[in-house]
């Protein structure tokens, strides 16, 4: 696909604008960014402050565990955010980011019990605390990232955010991080759903995703990511779906010839903080923590958009054929399996969601 045409296509995705490249996105997989107030109790990470809006003389040290590996751009952004928070609070709030801390369930549990003060995760909070709304992170539900981002800001997620606070003892801080659109690679292009009919498509082990792809006509197979390259190379699976940077960093272009821009789902990242830790901060410091994180997330999301386009260019330079599909045909083919999934497991309805 010509450079200008592809650039235009990427811009159609409805992502945040902005310039600046991200050099590495290696790794896998609207929040309620305002203040909960808190009860002034002391969090696990330090002695806290009065919680009455005064700065006080106390300091708060916070340890945040990230599921993403060392060097991942989300961790790099988080480190920059931590430095800004320390500067703007005159070192009253000190944040340490620990990469590769464990899986999402593990870091969320450690935050729940107060062993650490927060997490940097994917979308596990929805699966665990708001499963009826897992449509927000499922294939072919949305027409654009902007629509998906609006969905997170709706009151559909009020119950889930409340359960996360009450049962998970943590709260979302800041909006979602845009981590890139998932597209589909294979040994051929998939311009229409008919092209993927019967193909062994590797997907993560998420039953709604399996159901949707199966309803479209593929033969979805769950394979561990660290086994994906060899599975594609040996023909155990014919195709897979992942963001461009993941395809690039895992060298999947060596065993796949086509990359079809199905843009079926934008992956997200999230920050949570232990409710006691957050509540122990003064109102002023809570504001600094949330506002500076929101600014950093918005900037990183813009950079990832630019890097995403560059990664697609690099895949082409490594020999992949970049295919622009009939996306309306894909959305149409997904409608019936999506409707069945909504009726069986999700709320509200596909029609309500598509109208967000």
Order of alpha helices (4+ residues) and beta strands (2+ residues): alpha-beta-alpha-beta-alpha-beta-alpha-alpha-alpha-beta-beta-alpha-beta-alpha-beta-alpha-beta-alpha-alpha-beta-alpha-alpha
